[in-house]
Amino acid sequence: MPIQRQEALPDVPVARRVRVFCRGIRANGRRCGRELFDDLSRARRLGPECDPETRGGHERRDVDQEPIPGL
């Protein structure tokens, strides 16, 4: 059976990345306006500090614990 080789992709011109800024609102009522670099932040247009959803990448699990003695 002959070995099939993949052809190289043609050179793709590198496009300039569009600058995206956070649209979140800070505690003082002003827009955040920080430049975003993370792909998820750029898609949501919210930085990790302004995004109301958690970004841990895992589900939150609350653990039942015994109460602290004396409290």
C-alpha positions as CSV (number, residue, x, y, z in Angstrom):
1,M,0.0,0.0,0.0
2,P,1.6,3.3,-1.0
3,I,2.1,6.0,1.6
4,Q,-0.1,9.0,1.1
5,R,1.4,12.3,2.1
6,Q,-0.4,15.5,2.9
7,E,0.2,18.5,0.8
8,A,1.4,21.6,2.5
9,L,-1.0,24.4,2.9
10,P,-0.4,27.6,0.8
11,D,1.0,30.6,2.7
12,V,-1.9,32.3,4.4
13,P,-1.4,36.0,4.9
14,V,-1.4,37.0,8.5
15,A,-4.2,39.4,9.2
16,R,-3.9,42.2,11.7
17,R,-5.8,41.3,14.9
18,V,-8.5,43.7,15.7
19,R,-8.1,45.4,19.1
20,V,-11.0,44.5,21.4
21,F,-11.8,46.4,24.6
22,C,-13.8,45.3,27.7
23,R,-17.3,46.6,27.9
24,G,-17.8,45.9,31.6
25,I,-18.8,48.5,34.1
26,R,-16.6,49.1,37.1
27,A,-17.8,49.9,40.6
28,N,-17.5,53.6,40.0
29,G,-20.0,53.4,37.1
30,R,-17.4,53.9,34.3
31,R,-16.6,51.5,31.6
32,C,-13.6,49.3,32.1
33,G,-12.1,49.7,28.7
34,R,-9.1,47.4,29.1
35,E,-7.7,45.7,26.0
36,L,-8.6,42.0,25.9
37,F,-6.1,39.3,24.7
38,D,-7.7,36.0,25.8
39,D,-9.9,34.4,23.1
40,L,-12.8,33.8,25.5
41,S,-12.7,37.4,26.8
42,R,-12.5,38.7,23.2
43,A,-15.6,36.6,22.3
44,R,-17.6,37.8,25.3
45,R,-16.1,41.3,25.2
46,L,-15.7,41.1,28.9
47,G,-12.5,40.7,30.8
48,P,-12.1,38.1,33.6
49,E,-12.6,40.8,36.3
50,C,-15.8,42.1,34.7
51,D,-17.4,38.8,33.6
52,P,-20.2,37.7,35.9
53,E,-19.7,34.0,35.0
54,T,-16.9,32.0,36.6
55,R,-13.9,31.1,34.4
56,G,-12.5,28.2,36.3
57,G,-13.2,25.7,33.6
58,H,-14.8,23.3,36.0
59,E,-18.1,23.1,37.9
60,R,-18.4,24.5,41.3
61,R,-18.9,21.9,44.0
62,D,-19.8,22.8,47.5
63,V,-18.6,20.4,50.2
64,D,-20.5,19.7,53.3
65,Q,-18.3,20.5,56.3
66,E,-18.6,20.2,60.0
67,P,-19.2,23.5,61.7
68,I,-16.1,25.2,63.4
69,P,-16.2,24.6,67.1
70,G,-17.0,27.7,69.1
71,L,-18.8,29.6,66.4
